[in-house]
Amino acid sequence: MVLKALPYVLKKYPQTKLYISGINILENGIKRNWYAKYIRKLISRNNLTNHISFLGKLDEDEMIKKYQKAHVFICPSSIENSPNSLGEAQLIGTPTIGSYVGGIPNMIQHHQTGLLYRFEEYEMLAKYICDIFENSTLALHLSQNAITAAEARHNVHDISKKMFNIYNEIIER
């Protein structure tokens, strides 16, 4: 869906670059399944080759640097549980956009800690990307709120205490 949204974003922001973590599924030598062929077709049809960069495998420090440099982090999943990458982006303060599936709405409060869109509505995704690009007040608002929410959600002390209480309750039964 991001590849479908990108042409709309490029109309307003032609220098936009999409960075994708993991191996380049389009490179020669990589086993190409139907999905890789579909992605290649989308990239070719929309003339996106120069706007996409596969990052390969990143270690923790490299991931942090990429999150810090990014203007926006997108979690465009069609099926999802509780994505670590989304939580990481929020902890670092990268403004986030996520599809309204699975556990993502539990991690993003719309217009407070990020922006939510319906998975298939790539035009809305494009609009939200542009909104963050053109509105630094919105980007800062989302960033600051996301950091606060993510720090509370991932607080080691609170999580340990909850786990301890759960085990105590089980033992008492």
Backbone as ProteinMPNN parsed JSONL, in Angstrom:
{"seq_chain_A": "MVLKALPYVLKKYPQTKLYISGINILENGIKRNWYAKYIRKLISRNNLTNHISFLGKLDEDEMIKKYQKAHVFICPSSIENSPNSLGEAQLIGTPTIGSYVGGIPNMIQHHQTGLLYRFEEYEMLAKYICDIFENSTLALHLSQNAITAAEARHNVHDISKKMFNIYNEIIER", "coords_chain_A": {"N_chain_A": [[0.82, -1.199, 0.0], [2.029, 1.185, 0.617], [3.611, 1.606, -1.59], [1.652, 2.146, -3.441], [0.672, 4.507, -2.424], [2.835, 6.218, -2.576], [3.252, 7.512, -5.215], [1.339, 9.59, -5.097], [2.307, 11.121, -2.99], [4.748, 11.892, -4.05], [3.98, 13.741, -5.977], [3.606, 16.1, -4.568], [5.887, 16.197, -3.029], [8.568, 15.672, -4.468], [11.141, 14.761, -3.849], [10.976, 12.733, -2.061], [11.913, 9.811, -0.326], [11.729, 6.351, 0.118], [12.529, 4.146, 2.598], [13.264, 0.83, 3.179], [13.446, -1.696, 5.499], [15.475, -4.646, 5.731], [16.28, -7.349, 3.396], [16.876, -6.742, -0.097], [14.386, -7.623, -2.008], [14.196, -7.48, -4.675], [16.577, -7.751, -5.963], [18.843, -9.363, -8.234], [19.388, -12.849, -8.06], [18.072, -13.267, -5.715], [15.514, -15.351, -4.616], [12.63, -15.097, -6.373], [9.373, -14.737, -5.547], [5.792, -14.743, -6.045], [4.996, -12.423, -4.714], [7.267, -10.751, -4.688], [7.477, -10.332, -7.422], [5.127, -8.925, -7.878], [5.63, -6.59, -6.356], [7.852, -5.577, -7.731], [6.599, -4.99, -10.154], [4.78, -2.966, -9.35], [6.599, -0.969, -8.573], [7.939, -0.478, -10.969], [5.8, 0.254, -12.721], [4.932, 2.62, -11.511], [7.146, 4.198, -11.652], [9.12, 4.27, -9.545], [11.663, 3.495, -8.841], [13.987, 5.078, -8.277], [13.285, 6.16, -5.884], [13.23, 4.434, -3.83], [14.834, 2.567, -1.325], [16.432, -0.253, -0.201], [17.437, -1.327, 2.951], [18.819, -3.471, 3.995], [20.043, -5.767, 6.511], [19.939, -4.422, 9.731], [21.752, -3.366, 12.595], [21.159, -2.669, 16.11], [22.054, 0.011, 16.698], [22.209, 1.096, 14.106], [19.546, 0.942, 13.349], [18.35, 2.737, 15.167], [19.519, 5.153, 14.324], [18.411, 5.362, 11.75], [15.657, 5.572, 12.352], [15.742, 8.013, 13.726], [16.465, 9.786, 11.699], [14.342, 9.654, 9.983], [11.396, 11.139, 8.613], [8.902, 10.172, 8.951], [7.4, 7.17, 10.17], [6.027, 4.264, 8.873], [3.626, 1.811, 9.397], [2.318, -0.378, 7.564], [0.72, -2.693, 7.666], [-1.404, -5.471, 6.712], [-2.296, -7.452, 8.272], [-1.736, -7.738, 11.662], [-0.162, -7.842, 14.885], [1.163, -6.84, 17.605], [3.269, -4.683, 16.728], [6.742, -4.586, 17.047], [8.452, -2.809, 15.724], [6.907, -0.515, 15.359], [6.509, 0.302, 18.027], [9.195, 0.834, 18.659], [9.796, 2.975, 16.923], [8.056, 4.877, 17.998], [9.105, 5.153, 20.612], [11.502, 6.408, 20.013], [10.591, 8.686, 18.888], [9.806, 9.164, 16.293], [7.408, 10.374, 14.098], [4.436, 8.516, 13.6], [2.535, 6.42, 11.386], [-0.079, 4.179, 11.061], [-1.752, 1.239, 9.895], [-5.197, 0.49, 10.381], [-5.471, -2.109, 11.857], [-5.498, -5.243, 13.645], [-3.464, -5.143, 16.526], [-2.516, -2.57, 16.26], [-4.209, -0.223, 16.552], [-4.312, -0.205, 19.318], [-1.893, 0.752, 19.977], [-1.598, 3.178, 18.768], [-3.085, 6.219, 19.252], [-5.338, 7.909, 17.476], [-4.431, 10.898, 15.901], [-3.209, 11.715, 18.185], [-1.032, 10.097, 19.268], [-0.138, 9.193, 16.917], [-1.088, 8.473, 13.508], [-3.912, 6.905, 12.082], [-5.031, 4.771, 9.488], [-7.296, 3.137, 7.212], [-6.349, 0.004, 6.002], [-6.58, -0.525, 3.161], [-6.909, 1.974, 2.068], [-4.992, 3.72, 0.478], [-4.79, 6.282, -0.533], [-5.518, 7.883, 1.602], [-3.433, 7.265, 3.31], [-1.353, 8.459, 1.858], [-2.153, 11.143, 2.073], [-1.878, 11.53, 4.846], [0.899, 11.165, 5.147], [1.813, 13.388, 3.711], [0.618, 15.382, 5.286], [2.152, 15.213, 7.648], [4.672, 15.857, 6.609], [4.269, 18.529, 5.859], [3.421, 19.875, 8.112], [4.913, 20.826, 10.751], [4.206, 21.29, 13.381], [2.18, 19.416, 13.878], [3.701, 17.073, 13.47], [5.567, 17.281, 15.583], [3.82, 17.248, 17.773], [2.668, 14.646, 17.544], [5.0, 13.162, 17.823], [6.026, 13.838, 20.436], [3.866, 13.021, 22.089], [3.778, 10.312, 21.42], [6.23, 9.36, 22.368], [5.872, 9.654, 25.149], [3.649, 7.911, 25.562], [4.711, 5.466, 24.636], [6.898, 5.114, 26.349], [5.534, 4.73, 28.751], [4.08, 2.4, 28.126], [6.123, 0.552, 27.735], [7.496, 0.455, 30.103], [9.819, -0.901, 32.187], [9.775, -1.358, 34.98], [7.011, -1.144, 35.63], [5.967, -3.205, 34.0], [7.266, -5.443, 35.073], [6.2, -5.414, 37.653], [3.464, -5.879, 37.097], [3.64, -8.452, 35.967], [4.641, -9.88, 38.17], [2.453, -9.6, 39.926], [0.504, -10.999, 38.47], [1.569, -13.615, 38.466], [1.565, -14.072, 41.242], [-1.198, -14.042, 41.72], [-1.973, -16.309, 40.292], [-0.614, -18.304, 41.696], [-1.863, -18.073, 44.176], [-4.395, -19.064, 43.604]], "CA_chain_A": [[0.0, 0.0, 0.0], [2.922, 2.349, 0.612], [4.012, 1.817, -2.988], [0.514, 2.763, -4.118], [0.539, 5.866, -1.883], [4.023, 7.025, -2.893], [3.09, 8.437, -6.346], [0.582, 10.771, -4.652], [3.224, 11.91, -2.167], [5.776, 12.441, -4.942], [3.441, 14.904, -6.678], [3.844, 17.271, -3.719], [7.24, 16.114, -2.459], [9.26, 14.813, -5.428], [12.411, 14.253, -3.324], [10.677, 11.718, -1.054], [12.621, 8.532, -0.433], [11.171, 5.3, 0.952], [13.547, 3.218, 3.072], [12.648, -0.423, 3.6], [14.423, -2.54, 6.184], [15.553, -6.026, 5.25], [16.97, -7.593, 2.129], [16.25, -6.255, -1.316], [13.753, -8.767, -2.664], [14.189, -7.238, -6.11], [17.911, -7.993, -6.506], [19.089, -10.63, -8.922], [19.921, -13.857, -7.163], [17.09, -13.511, -4.661], [14.385, -16.14, -5.122], [11.484, -14.217, -6.567], [8.057, -15.36, -5.479], [4.74, -13.917, -6.647], [4.948, -11.124, -4.048], [8.385, -9.954, -5.207], [7.119, -9.947, -8.797], [4.09, -7.893, -7.745], [6.305, -5.377, -5.883], [8.651, -5.082, -8.86], [5.648, -4.426, -11.119], [4.309, -1.687, -8.798], [7.712, -0.01, -8.625], [8.167, -0.15, -12.378], [4.625, 0.951, -13.256], [4.826, 3.965, -10.92], [8.439, 4.867, -11.801], [9.563, 4.522, -8.166], [12.975, 2.891, -8.615], [14.93, 6.026, -7.663], [12.723, 6.668, -4.632], [13.171, 3.329, -2.874], [16.133, 2.033, -0.926], [16.402, -1.351, 0.764], [18.506, -1.063, 3.913], [19.493, -4.685, 4.437], [19.917, -6.029, 7.946], [20.477, -3.335, 10.538], [21.896, -3.644, 14.02], [20.388, -1.746, 16.96], [22.495, 1.397, 16.508], [21.822, 1.529, 12.764], [18.088, 1.14, 13.363], [18.079, 3.982, 15.893], [19.899, 6.271, 13.447], [17.422, 5.464, 10.663], [14.428, 6.124, 12.948], [15.969, 9.42, 14.06], [16.541, 10.568, 10.465], [13.089, 9.546, 9.231], [10.335, 12.12, 8.856], [7.708, 9.421, 9.335], [7.486, 5.716, 10.15], [4.736, 3.719, 8.449], [3.36, 0.393, 9.639], [1.189, -0.554, 6.639], [0.334, -4.109, 7.673], [-2.782, -5.888, 6.488], [-2.543, -8.28, 9.454], [-0.686, -7.367, 12.614], [-0.442, -8.072, 16.284], [1.718, -5.688, 18.319], [4.552, -4.586, 16.026], [7.877, -4.007, 17.756], [9.0, -1.683, 14.967], [6.072, 0.645, 15.657], [6.881, 0.723, 19.381], [10.554, 1.395, 18.6], [9.696, 4.299, 16.297], [7.415, 5.766, 18.965], [10.061, 5.432, 21.691], [12.517, 7.327, 19.499], [9.918, 9.946, 18.585], [9.495, 9.316, 14.878], [5.959, 10.388, 13.889], [4.032, 7.23, 13.056], [1.257, 6.169, 10.728], [-0.308, 2.747, 11.046], [-3.04, 0.775, 9.388], [-6.162, 0.201, 11.438], [-5.628, -3.563, 11.919], [-4.912, -5.953, 14.777], [-3.121, -4.413, 17.735], [-2.007, -1.224, 15.979], [-5.024, 0.812, 17.204], [-3.992, -0.176, 20.751], [-0.603, 1.427, 20.12], [-1.717, 4.533, 18.221], [-4.32, 6.969, 19.461], [-5.399, 8.732, 16.268], [-4.161, 12.334, 16.033], [-2.536, 12.002, 19.461], [0.278, 9.435, 19.287], [0.12, 8.778, 15.548], [-2.243, 8.568, 12.621], [-4.422, 5.602, 11.649], [-5.79, 4.742, 8.238], [-7.733, 1.795, 6.822], [-5.287, -0.62, 5.221], [-6.723, -0.427, 1.708], [-7.075, 3.378, 1.658], [-3.658, 4.263, 0.282], [-4.887, 7.728, -0.746], [-5.505, 8.466, 2.947], [-2.048, 7.127, 3.767], [-0.591, 9.52, 1.179], [-2.536, 12.417, 2.685], [-1.261, 11.612, 6.181], [2.336, 11.382, 4.967], [1.971, 14.802, 3.332], [0.274, 16.198, 6.459], [3.313, 15.23, 8.547], [5.733, 16.598, 5.921], [4.017, 19.971, 5.755], [2.964, 20.455, 9.363], [5.888, 20.472, 11.792], [3.511, 21.295, 14.672], [1.555, 18.101, 13.97], [4.768, 16.081, 13.619], [6.094, 17.398, 16.94], [2.741, 16.807, 18.658], [2.621, 13.185, 17.468], [6.271, 12.656, 18.339], [6.09, 13.985, 21.897], [2.849, 12.161, 22.697], [4.149, 8.912, 21.203], [7.312, 9.036, 23.303], [5.256, 9.5, 26.48], [2.828, 6.695, 25.568], [5.58, 4.289, 24.472], [7.658, 4.936, 27.595], [4.617, 4.154, 29.742], [3.735, 1.053, 27.677], [7.305, -0.315, 27.799], [8.198, 0.701, 31.365], [10.286, -2.172, 32.743], [9.309, -1.478, 36.361], [5.571, -1.421, 35.608], [5.749, -4.527, 33.414], [7.716, -6.42, 36.075], [5.224, -5.417, 38.748], [2.268, -6.55, 36.597], [3.946, -9.879, 35.851], [4.73, -10.393, 39.539], [1.082, -9.693, 40.433], [-0.17, -12.073, 37.746], [2.055, -14.889, 38.999], [1.061, -14.202, 42.601], [-2.612, -14.391, 41.628], [-2.03, -17.702, 39.838], [-0.149, -19.13, 42.824], [-2.885, -18.034, 45.227], [-5.543, -19.863, 43.187]], "C_chain_A": [[0.865, 1.265, 0.0], [3.369, 2.651, -0.811], [2.878, 2.41, -3.814], [0.321, 4.208, -3.662], [1.66, 6.781, -2.369], [3.864, 7.937, -4.112], [2.322, 9.712, -5.976], [1.476, 11.705, -3.833], [4.248, 12.601, -3.06], [5.284, 13.642, -5.749], [3.703, 16.186, -5.895], [5.277, 17.349, -3.235], [8.089, 15.172, -3.308], [10.604, 14.246, -4.943], [12.221, 13.129, -2.3], [11.389, 10.413, -1.371], [11.994, 7.56, 0.553], [12.291, 4.332, 1.305], [12.847, 1.999, 3.652], [13.718, -1.279, 4.267], [14.366, -3.952, 5.625], [16.21, -6.122, 3.885], [16.167, -7.046, 0.955], [15.681, -7.449, -2.08], [13.741, -8.615, -4.18], [15.527, -7.547, -6.766], [17.971, -9.324, -7.247], [19.716, -11.595, -7.936], [18.993, -14.163, -5.996], [15.941, -14.298, -5.287], [13.156, -15.24, -5.195], [10.191, -15.016, -6.538], [7.044, -14.399, -6.1], [4.712, -12.522, -6.036], [6.067, -10.206, -4.556], [8.093, -9.474, -6.628], [6.075, -8.831, -8.791], [4.713, -6.558, -7.328], [7.122, -4.752, -7.024], [7.752, -4.391, -9.888], [5.132, -3.068, -10.636], [5.384, -0.607, -8.903], [7.937, 0.453, -10.056], [7.027, 0.697, -12.946], [4.553, 2.396, -12.767], [6.138, 4.744, -10.95], [9.043, 5.248, -10.437], [10.991, 4.065, -7.879], [13.934, 3.831, -7.885], [14.454, 6.584, -6.325], [12.682, 5.61, -3.536], [14.575, 2.816, -2.6], [15.921, 0.932, 0.109], [17.632, -1.222, 1.656], [19.309, -2.297, 4.305], [19.247, -4.901, 5.922], [20.609, -4.909, 8.708], [20.658, -3.805, 11.971], [21.159, -2.557, 14.8], [20.76, -0.281, 16.724], [22.098, 1.942, 15.141], [20.322, 1.797, 12.689], [17.734, 2.458, 14.038], [18.379, 5.181, 15.009], [18.883, 6.456, 12.32], [16.104, 6.031, 11.179], [14.589, 7.619, 13.209], [15.999, 10.309, 12.817], [15.215, 10.614, 9.704], [12.111, 10.652, 9.599], [9.063, 11.441, 9.345], [8.024, 7.931, 9.273], [6.095, 5.196, 9.815], [4.697, 2.232, 8.755], [2.112, 0.044, 8.825], [0.611, -1.967, 6.596], [-1.14, -4.329, 7.354], [-3.244, -6.801, 7.627], [-1.4, -7.984, 10.415], [-1.124, -7.705, 14.024], [-0.009, -6.821, 17.041], [3.126, -5.467, 17.782], [5.644, -3.884, 16.839], [8.406, -2.767, 17.047], [8.21, -0.402, 15.227], [6.408, 1.194, 17.047], [8.256, 1.366, 19.428], [10.526, 2.805, 18.019], [9.081, 5.3, 17.265], [8.37, 6.129, 20.1], [11.1, 6.463, 21.269], [11.905, 8.674, 19.133], [9.686, 10.2, 17.115], [7.972, 9.354, 14.727], [5.526, 9.12, 13.151], [2.655, 7.267, 12.41], [1.105, 4.658, 10.695], [-1.666, 2.411, 10.488], [-3.912, 0.339, 10.564], [-6.463, -1.299, 11.428], [-5.004, -4.091, 13.204], [-4.677, -5.081, 15.997], [-2.629, -2.991, 17.508], [-2.872, -0.14, 16.615], [-4.84, 0.86, 18.73], [-2.692, 0.57, 21.021], [-0.659, 2.874, 19.639], [-3.086, 5.092, 18.577], [-4.351, 8.02, 18.351], [-5.327, 10.232, 16.591], [-3.545, 12.713, 17.374], [-1.127, 11.409, 19.461], [0.681, 8.94, 17.898], [-1.133, 8.966, 14.723], [-2.617, 7.166, 12.152], [-5.183, 5.751, 10.34], [-6.226, 3.305, 7.977], [-6.746, 1.237, 5.814], [-5.394, -0.373, 3.717], [-6.822, 1.015, 1.201], [-5.72, 4.077, 1.524], [-3.672, 5.764, -0.027], [-4.872, 8.458, 0.603], [-4.103, 8.374, 3.538], [-1.194, 8.229, 3.145], [-0.892, 10.884, 1.789], [-1.865, 12.576, 4.039], [0.25, 11.815, 6.099], [2.584, 12.855, 4.649], [1.638, 15.722, 4.502], [1.467, 16.312, 7.408], [4.45, 16.022, 7.908], [5.51, 18.103, 5.997], [3.631, 20.638, 7.059], [3.886, 20.023, 10.501], [5.255, 20.482, 13.186], [2.83, 19.949, 14.907], [2.618, 17.029, 14.225], [5.328, 16.094, 15.043], [5.079, 16.905, 17.97], [2.682, 15.275, 18.707], [3.864, 12.572, 18.1], [6.322, 12.691, 19.863], [5.085, 13.076, 22.597], [3.2, 10.686, 22.559], [5.259, 8.484, 22.153], [6.737, 8.772, 24.687], [4.473, 8.193, 26.574], [3.696, 5.44, 25.49], [6.409, 4.041, 25.729], [6.788, 4.318, 28.68], [4.306, 2.696, 29.396], [4.895, 0.071, 27.872], [8.119, -0.126, 29.075], [8.535, -0.627, 32.041], [9.761, -2.391, 34.16], [7.827, -1.848, 36.403], [5.27, -2.814, 35.065], [6.143, -5.616, 34.407], [6.702, -6.55, 37.203], [3.944, -6.147, 38.321], [2.486, -8.059, 36.499], [4.007, -10.539, 37.23], [3.332, -10.584, 40.116], [0.295, -10.817, 39.756], [0.26, -13.437, 38.298], [1.585, -15.112, 40.43], [-0.41, -14.624, 42.613], [-2.781, -15.859, 41.22], [-1.667, -18.639, 40.99], [-1.214, -19.204, 43.905], [-4.104, -18.871, 44.873], [-5.224, -21.31, 43.381]], "O_chain_A": [[0.471, 2.291, -0.554], [3.491, 3.814, -1.195], [3.132, 3.111, -4.794], [-0.145, 5.044, -4.437], [1.452, 7.98, -2.552], [4.32, 9.079, -4.046], [2.626, 10.79, -6.487], [1.406, 12.926, -3.972], [4.575, 13.768, -2.845], [6.09, 14.476, -6.162], [3.986, 17.231, -6.48], [5.82, 18.438, -3.051], [8.312, 14.02, -2.934], [11.145, 13.338, -5.573], [13.196, 12.631, -1.736], [11.455, 9.976, -2.52], [11.755, 7.917, 1.707], [12.928, 3.762, 0.419], [11.961, 2.114, 4.499], [14.764, -1.555, 3.679], [13.337, -4.392, 5.111], [16.636, -5.125, 3.302], [14.945, -6.911, 1.018], [16.423, -8.192, -2.722], [13.321, -9.528, -4.891], [15.614, -7.602, -7.992], [17.252, -10.271, -6.929], [20.494, -11.19, -7.072], [19.12, -15.209, -5.36], [15.456, -13.949, -6.362], [12.709, -14.695, -4.186], [9.948, -15.863, -7.397], [7.423, -13.351, -6.623], [4.441, -11.543, -6.732], [5.836, -9.027, -4.822], [8.423, -8.345, -6.989], [6.136, -7.908, -9.602], [4.368, -5.513, -7.88], [7.076, -3.541, -7.241], [8.101, -3.34, -10.423], [5.055, -2.123, -11.42], [5.1, 0.53, -9.278], [8.104, 1.646, -10.313], [7.264, 1.728, -13.575], [4.162, 3.291, -13.515], [6.243, 5.815, -10.353], [9.424, 6.397, -10.212], [11.473, 4.241, -6.76], [14.625, 3.403, -6.959], [15.147, 7.391, -5.705], [12.164, 5.855, -2.446], [15.389, 2.652, -3.509], [15.313, 1.154, 1.156], [18.743, -1.028, 1.163], [20.383, -2.167, 4.893], [18.356, -4.292, 6.513], [21.721, -4.503, 8.371], [19.831, -4.546, 12.502], [20.602, -1.632, 14.209], [19.882, 0.568, 16.568], [21.701, 3.1, 15.02], [19.882, 2.752, 12.049], [16.905, 3.213, 13.53], [17.588, 6.122, 14.947], [18.535, 7.586, 11.978], [15.495, 6.877, 10.523], [13.677, 8.401, 12.942], [15.597, 11.471, 12.883], [14.993, 11.504, 8.883], [12.016, 11.05, 10.76], [8.254, 12.039, 10.053], [8.81, 7.484, 8.437], [5.103, 5.632, 10.399], [5.618, 1.49, 8.415], [0.99, 0.152, 9.32], [0.067, -2.379, 5.571], [-1.999, -3.507, 7.672], [-4.438, -6.905, 7.905], [-0.234, -7.981, 10.022], [-2.315, -7.836, 14.308], [-0.757, -5.845, 17.102], [4.084, -6.014, 18.33], [5.485, -2.738, 17.26], [8.767, -1.785, 17.696], [8.793, 0.679, 15.306], [6.571, 2.401, 17.221], [8.464, 2.337, 20.156], [11.153, 3.718, 18.555], [9.531, 6.443, 17.348], [8.436, 7.289, 20.505], [11.525, 7.292, 22.073], [12.606, 9.685, 19.074], [9.399, 11.33, 16.72], [7.301, 8.434, 15.194], [6.175, 8.702, 12.192], [1.759, 8.011, 12.809], [2.04, 3.939, 10.344], [-2.611, 3.194, 10.591], [-3.417, -0.116, 11.595], [-7.556, -1.719, 11.047], [-4.106, -3.475, 13.777], [-5.574, -4.368, 16.447], [-2.353, -2.276, 18.471], [-2.318, 0.802, 17.182], [-5.18, 1.862, 19.36], [-2.42, 0.971, 22.153], [0.149, 3.702, 20.062], [-4.116, 4.507, 18.242], [-3.499, 8.906, 18.297], [-6.063, 10.745, 17.434], [-3.377, 13.896, 17.67], [-0.145, 12.132, 19.633], [1.74, 8.331, 17.74], [-2.117, 9.545, 15.184], [-1.748, 6.344, 11.863], [-5.887, 6.737, 10.122], [-5.6, 2.364, 8.464], [-6.353, 1.93, 4.876], [-4.399, -0.045, 3.071], [-6.816, 1.232, -0.01], [-5.354, 4.914, 2.349], [-2.671, 6.446, 0.194], [-4.278, 9.529, 0.724], [-3.642, 9.308, 4.194], [-0.397, 8.862, 3.839], [0.017, 11.688, 1.997], [-1.338, 13.645, 4.348], [0.818, 12.559, 6.899], [3.456, 13.489, 5.243], [2.306, 16.738, 4.695], [1.754, 17.396, 7.914], [5.127, 16.785, 8.598], [6.46, 18.865, 6.179], [3.523, 21.864, 7.108], [3.669, 18.989, 11.133], [5.711, 19.764, 14.076], [2.896, 19.402, 16.008], [2.449, 16.178, 15.098], [5.539, 15.038, 15.639], [5.442, 16.222, 18.928], [2.649, 14.684, 19.786], [3.779, 11.58, 18.825], [6.626, 11.684, 20.501], [5.42, 12.432, 23.591], [2.951, 9.897, 23.471], [5.233, 7.374, 22.684], [7.08, 7.777, 25.325], [4.613, 7.452, 27.547], [3.445, 4.464, 26.197], [6.604, 2.894, 26.132], [7.254, 3.474, 29.445], [4.272, 1.847, 30.287], [4.671, -1.109, 28.144], [9.291, -0.498, 29.129], [7.641, -1.383, 32.422], [9.345, -3.499, 34.5], [7.433, -2.76, 37.13], [4.419, -3.523, 35.602], [5.426, -6.604, 34.561], [6.388, -7.653, 37.65], [3.398, -6.941, 39.088], [1.627, -8.846, 36.897], [3.48, -11.635, 37.421], [3.051, -11.614, 40.728], [-0.493, -11.505, 40.406], [-0.576, -14.301, 38.563], [1.239, -16.236, 40.792], [-0.816, -15.461, 43.42], [-3.642, -16.559, 41.753], [-2.341, -19.643, 41.221], [-1.446, -20.265, 44.485], [-4.791, -19.348, 45.776], [-6.056, -22.17, 43.091]]}, "name": "protein", "num_of_chains": 1, "seq": "MVLKALPYVLKKYPQTKLYISGINILENGIKRNWYAKYIRKLISRNNLTNHISFLGKLDEDEMIKKYQKAHVFICPSSIENSPNSLGEAQLIGTPTIGSYVGGIPNMIQHHQTGLLYRFEEYEMLAKYICDIFENSTLALHLSQNAITAAEARHNVHDISKKMFNIYNEIIER"}
